Amino acid sequence: MDNLTSYLVISGILFSLGIFGVMTRRNGVAILMGIELILNSASLNFVAFNRFGGMHRLDGHVFSIFIIVLAAAEAAVALAIIINLFKNLETVNVDQADSMKG
């Protein structure tokens, strides 16, 4: 069961769960977890296509490392925003963030 289709199916499931988490959650941390699932599915696609592409280069792995760095930076900035939201409004509900407008 080591073929490209199985990796793509798992990646599609991860992507679908991430989109579902982003669209249905109101908690800022849960939305971040959904975004992380989306980024992990893209990383899995890069590594799978690199493995089954026939060429023995590391392009997929390099892109995967770039995605990990991007996810870490995104998590740091987004958590800072969520902490600021909690400090000002005492909630992490992103629907109430529009009350912070000027």
N, C-alpha and C positions, 0 to 999 in steps of 0.2 A: 504494500500500500504506500510505497514511496514514489509517488508521481506528482506532477505539477497540479493536476486537478484537485487532489486532496488539500494541497496547500492553499489553492485559490478558494476552495469552499470554506476552509477555516478562516481565511482572511475576509471573505464576504460576510461570514457570520459575525466576526469581530467588528467589521465596519457597520453592519446593520445594528448591532447592539450599541455601538457608540453613537450613531445617529439617533436611535431611540432614546438614549440617555440624555443627549443634548436637547432634544425637542420636548421631552416630557417633564424634565426636572426643573424645579424652581430654586433648589439649593445650589449655591455657587460651587461648592466642593463636588457635588454630584455631576455638575456640568463639566468640571475639569476632568473628572474620571472618564466621562464620555469622550472628550477630546483626546485623552490619552489612548483610549481604545482605537479611535480612528487613526491616530498616528502609528500605533503598533500594527494595525492591519496594513498600512502602506509600507512599513518596514518589512513585514513578512513577505509582501509581494516583491519588493526589491531583492530580498535574499533568495526567494524561490526562483524568480526569473534568472538570477545570476547562476544558481546551481544547475538549473535545467536548460540554460541557454547554449551550452556546448562549448563556449569559450571559457578558459580558465583565468579570468581576470577578477579583480576584486571590486568592480564598480558597484555592485549591489550592496556589498558590505560597507563601502565608504558612504554611500547614500544612507544606509541604515544607521551608521554612527552619527551622521549629520542630523538625522531625525531624532536620535536620542538627545543630542545636544540642544536641538530646537525645543524638544519637549521639556527639558529641564529648565530652559530659560523661560518658556511659556508658563510653566508651573510656578516659578519664582515670582514673575510679574503678576500673574493672576491671583496668587495667594496674597500678595501685598495689597492688591485692589480689594479682595474679599475682607482682609483684616481691616482695611480702612472703612469699608462699608459697614462692618460690624461695629467699629468704634463710633461711627457717626449715627447709625440707625438702630444699633443693637439687634440686628438680624442679618442673616446671610441670604435672605430671600431676594433674588435678583429682580423680581417684579417691583419691589419697593425702591429700587435704585433710581428711578426717574424722579423721585422727590428730591434728589440731590442737585437737580438742575438749578442754575443761577437764579 
